[in-house]
Amino acid sequence: MNEREVAKDFSALWEEFFPMLSPTFIVAFNEAFVRPIFGHQGIVAPVRSLAPSHRPDVVAEFAFQFAEASYEADVPVRVLRGDDVLMRSTFALALERIRELRPDMGREETYLDQTEQDDGVRLASVYEEFLGLWPATETVIFSPAIPGNGVLGRCYADLTIGNTLYEVKTVNRRFQSRDLRQLLVYFALASMTGEKRWEYGGLFNPRMAAFCTFGIDWLVTRLSGGRPPKLVFPDFLQALSRDSVLDRHF
């Protein structure tokens, strides 16, 4: 079991511990919190695909890996785009990650043509603009590790900027309940270490060039109906272990 499965399933568990995470809340959340990225030349435009792709997850992972390579090398995306060696190594890392998540995909399904690779580079440019919103002194970590607990093993979130953890969703849609659910799983796991690693959470969509940021304490208290994280998270993880065992048994 992984955090994505928990976010997608276990509807009764989510309703028990976060009853206010309703469709009505998500509509209001998108309206109140989500905003565009103001880059160096104004509002960053959404990235429209130049051609349809049946491998959007591979394109998204390629963009993520390319953005990380650009940041770590401290070289602009547009410059790295001309480096054939880097393009090949980034693509290889993306494929490796995709095969971990989707072992059922054949090699031919994960191959990206030139248009899809260009699409990924354009998405990586949005990451670059997004990271540019913060001072250079802020610590940026791609794929931060989070210790496991109970039925959930060690997992990797998407992006840490300072004291904020962002979940990245490269999709042509607004943010949904399951996006917040995945973040809540990460926060619950992190809380069990006894260290307050993040004060804020957020969602970032490179495809739509949009993001949001919110206080973790506020979100959990609001969605749980008034209970703070220190009370909600231990009970949530314990109940998750219980329900997963029951599911396997029956």
N, C-alpha and C positions, 0 to 999 in steps of 0.2 A: 504494500500500500504506500502511496506517496501523497504529497500535499494536494496535488491536482485532483486526485480521486476524492479526497476528503471534501474539497471545495465543491465538487460537482455533485456528489451523492450525500447521503446521511441527512436528508431533509428534516426528519424528525428531530435530530440532534441540533441542527441549526435553529429550528423554530423554538426549541426548548431554551437555548442559551442566548440567542440573539433574535428575539421575537419581533423587534422593530425593523429588522432588515427586510423590508417589504418592497414590492414594486413601486409603491407610492414614494417611499423614502428614496429609492434609486433615482426616480425622475427628479425629485427635488434636489438630490445630491449633485446630479449632473448640471442642473441649472445654476446652483449656488457656488459650486467649487471648481468646476472644470473651466480652464481658460486657455487661450492660445499662447504660443511661445513668441515673445518679442525678441527677435534676434538682432544682429548687427545692422540689418537693413530693413527693420520693421517686422511686421507679423510674418512668421514663417508659414508658408503655404502647405497644405496637406500634400502628401505624395501619392499621386495617381499612377496606377500601374500602366506602363506603356503597352502591355499586352497581357491578356488573362494568363494566370498561372494556376496549375492544380497542385502546386507545392508551396503555398504561402508560408507554411511553417519553416521550410528550408530557407526560403528567402529571408524570413524574419531572423532566423538564427545566424545566417550569413551576415546580415546587417549588424547584429549585436556583436559578433566576433570582429567585424571590420572596425566598428566604433571603438571597441576595446583596444585593438591594435593601434589605432590612430592616437588614442589618449595615452597609452603607455609609451609610445614612441615620441609623443609630443610633436607630431607632424600632422598638418591638416589633411582631412580626408581627400580633398582634391589632389593633393600631392601624392598620397599613397596610392591613389587610383591608377597612377601610371607605373607602379612597381609590380611587374608580373610575378616576381617571386613571392611578394607579400600577398598578392591576390590568391595565388595557389595555396599558400599555407593557411590563409584565413578560411578559404573554402574547405580545406581539409579538416580544420577544427570544427567548422559548422556541421559537416557531415558526421563527424565523430559524435558530436552532441546529439544530433538528430537520431542517430542509430541507437543511442542510449535510451532516448525517449520513445522511439518508434522502431523497435527491432523487427517489426513485421514488414518494414519498407525495403524493397529491393534496391540494389545499387542504381539501376536505371531510373528509379523514381526520385532519387535524390540529386540527380545531375541537373545543374542549372545552366540554361543557355545564356547567351550574351545579354539578351534583354533582361532576363531575371537577375543576372549579376549587376547590371546597371541599376536596376530597381533597388537592389540591396545597398548599393553605394549611396544612392540618393537618400535612403532611409538612414544610413549611417551619418549623413550630413545633418539630419535633424537631431540625432544624438549630440553632435558637435555643438549645435546651436543651444540645445537644452543644457548641456554641461557649462556652456558659457554664461548662463544666468547667475552662476555662483562665483564668489571670489576664488582665486587660484589657491588660496590657503585652505579651502575646504577639502577634506579627504574624500576621494572617490574610489570606490571599490566595486569592481564588476564581479558578479557571482559570489557574494559573501556567503560563507558557510554558516549553517545553523545546526547546533547539536540536536540529535533526535531525542525522543522521549516516548516511552510506551511502545505503541505499535508503529510509530513513525520513526524512521531512521534519519540519519544525518541528511540534510538537504541543502540546496543552494538556491538562494533568492536571486533577484536580478541585479539590483543596483543600489548602492549606498552612497549618499552624498551628505557628508557631515553627520548629523544626528537624525537623518531621515532615510527610511527604507522605501524604495520605489519598486513597484511591480510593473513590468513592461508588458503591454498588450498591443501587438502590431496588427490591428484589425480595422475593418471598415464599419465600425459601429461605435455606439457610445459605451461607456463603462457599465458593467452589469454586476448583479449581486455576487456572482461567483468570483469576480475579480477581487472584491473586498474580502470575500471568504478566504481566498488564498493568502492574502496579507494577514488576516486574523490568525491563521494557522501558524505563520511565521512568528508573529508576535507572541503567541501562546508558547511556542517552543522556546523562544529566546527568553521569556520570562522565567522559565524553570531553571535557568543558570544562576539566578540570583543577582544578575547584573543588568541594569537598565541600559541596554545597548542603543536603543533608539527612543526618541521622544515624539517623533512625527512619522507618519506614513504617507504614501502618495501613490498615484497611478500615472503612468506615462504612456502615451500612444504615439509612436513615431509616425505612423501612417496618417493620422489625423493632425499631427503636430499640436497636440493638446496634452495638458497634465493637470493634476490637482494635488494639493498637500493639505494635511489635517493632523490635529493632535490625536495621538493614540488613546490617551485617557478619555478625551472627549468622545471619540468614535465608539469605544467599547461601552462606556457608560450610557451613551445614547442608544445604542443598539440592544443592549442587554436589559434595558428598562430600569436603569439606575444603579447597577452593580459595577464597582470599579474592577479594573483588570486583575488586581491581586486576588480577588475572590472568584472571578469568572474563569480565568485561564486554567488553574489547577483542576477545577471541577469539570471543565470542558474536555481536557485531555484524558481525565480518568473515565469520563462517560464515553469518549471515543474508543478507548481500549475495550471497554465493556461491550459496546455495540458492535465493534468489529469482530469480537470473539463470538458473539451471538449469531452474527451473519454467517460466519464460517461454519458454525455448528449446525445451523438449520439450512 
